[in-house]
């Protein structure tokens, strides 16, 4: 199926790419696997089957690390997003032990998405132009540790750690990730 052959029956404004069985509520889910929750079974390595400038928001969680041609997919995200559209991306951090599986094709650093900004010295590799609105590391490893005090204390520890360690990502990437591996990176991009 080619990109333009897919006929949109409803006005889709929110996409979840690579949603699997965990599609984000209110989003139109696309995945290569025909599992429950997927609205369109489609191989995204062929592009995103929606017209130019037609989508308000794209969400993807733990999907981009599985893609062969990541830059092509990012350019497709840029193509289908409206001007000012938002891409929310969650990927595993390179230092997390879960990043090292045979199914992952790449690793991510918290500064990887800055090369998509206009004016970045490396931006000439792509047509995609995004402003990075937010980059946060999720130090979620504390969340599932039971204690005699119960889980709430670890939720607060995670919030405090996220706040402190996200104040300066450069220091976190150079020092703290070697001590406490963050689980994932959450990036919010805006099409410019």
TAZI-V910404 format. One record per residue. SS is DSSP state (h for helix, s for strand, l for the rest). PHI is phi in radians with two decimals (999 if undefined). OMEGA is omega in radians with two decimals (* if undefined). Layout:
SS PHI OMEGA
SS PHI OMEGA
//
This chain:
l 999 3.10
l -1.50 -3.05
h -0.91 -3.03
h -1.45 -3.14
h -1.38 -3.11
l -1.34 -3.13
l -1.64 -3.13
l -1.47 -3.12
l -1.49 3.11
l -2.09 3.10
l -1.31 3.13
l -1.60 -3.14
l -2.09 -3.08
s -2.19 -3.14
s -1.97 2.97
s -2.11 -3.10
s -1.53 -3.13
l 1.16 -2.99
l -1.20 -3.06
l 1.00 -3.13
l -1.54 -3.07
l -2.00 -3.12
l -1.08 3.11
l -1.20 -3.08
l -1.00 3.11
l 1.44 -3.11
l -1.80 3.05
s -1.59 -3.03
s -1.64 3.08
s -2.12 3.10
s -2.70 3.12
l -1.34 -3.12
l -1.64 3.12
l -1.46 -3.12
l -1.87 -3.13
l -1.03 3.12
l 1.79 3.14
l -1.38 3.12
l -1.50 3.14
s -2.42 3.05
s -1.49 -3.00
l -2.77 3.09
l -1.51 -3.08
h -1.21 3.03
h -1.21 3.05
h -1.58 -3.10
l 1.91 3.10
l -1.83 -2.99
l -1.37 3.10
l -2.38 -3.12
l -1.18 3.07
l -0.99 3.00
l 0.91 -3.06
l -2.03 -3.01
s -2.00 3.12
s -1.46 -3.06
s -2.58 3.03
s -2.09 3.08
s -2.13 3.03
s -2.59 -3.08
s -2.27 3.11
l 0.89 3.13
l -2.21 -3.02
h -1.11 3.13
h -1.25 -3.14
h -1.69 -3.01
l -1.52 3.08
l -1.24 -3.07
l -1.92 -3.06
h -1.09 -3.10
h -1.08 3.09
h -1.07 -3.13
h -1.16 3.09
h -1.12 3.08
h -1.14 3.07
h -1.18 3.07
h -1.06 3.10
h -1.06 -3.09
h -1.09 -3.04
h -1.44 3.12
s -1.25 3.01
s -1.23 3.04
s -1.02 -3.07
s 1.52 3.12
s -1.16 -3.03
s -1.95 2.99
s -2.04 3.08
s -1.84 -3.01
s -2.15 3.05
s -2.16 -3.14
s -2.33 3.10
s -1.21 3.07
s -1.32 -3.07
l -1.02 -3.05
l -1.50 -3.11
l -1.34 -3.10
h -1.04 3.13
h -1.22 3.10
h -1.25 -3.02
l -1.68 3.07
l -2.14 -3.08
l -1.13 -3.12
l -1.45 3.13
l -1.57 -3.10
l -1.69 -3.08
l -2.74 3.09
l -2.06 -3.11
s -2.16 3.11
l -1.99 -3.07
l -1.17 3.13
l -1.77 -3.07
h -1.01 -3.01
h -1.46 3.12
h -1.19 3.14
h -1.21 3.10
h -1.43 -3.12
l -1.33 3.04
l -1.04 -3.12
l 1.63 3.07
l -1.21 -3.07
l -1.06 -3.13
l -1.71 -3.05
h -1.24 -3.12
h -1.22 3.12
h -1.31 -3.01
l -2.52 3.04
l -1.49 -3.10
l -1.22 3.12
l -2.23 3.13
s -2.23 2.96
s -1.68 3.09
s -1.40 3.14
s -1.51 -3.06
s -2.79 2.99
s -2.36 3.13
s -2.33 3.02
s -1.64 3.08
s -1.80 -3.14
l -1.64 -2.97
h -1.25 -3.08
h -1.09 -3.13
h -1.37 -2.99
l -1.09 -3.03
l -1.81 -3.13
l -1.71 3.14
l -1.26 3.07
l -2.46 3.08
l -1.15 3.12
l -1.50 -3.12
l 1.56 -3.05
l -1.31 -3.04
h -0.95 -3.13
h -1.08 -3.13
h -1.32 3.04
h -1.11 3.11
h -1.18 3.10
h -1.05 3.13
h -1.11 3.12
h -1.10 3.13
h -1.14 3.12
h -1.08 3.11
h -1.05 -3.13
h -1.09 -3.09
h -1.15 -3.03
h -1.32 3.09
l -1.60 3.09
l -1.09 3.12
l -2.35 -3.09
h -1.12 -3.13
h -1.11 3.11
h -1.14 3.12
h -1.07 -3.12
h -1.17 -3.09
h -1.47 -3.02
l -2.23 -2.97
h -1.16 -3.11
h -1.17 3.09
h -1.37 3.13
l -1.75 3.13
l -2.09 -3.11
l -1.26 3.04
l -1.24 -3.12
l -1.37 -3.02
s -2.63 3.08
s -2.03 3.08
s -1.99 -3.08
s -2.08 3.03
s -2.09 -3.12
s -2.00 3.09
s -2.16 3.12
s -1.21 3.12
l -2.10 *
//
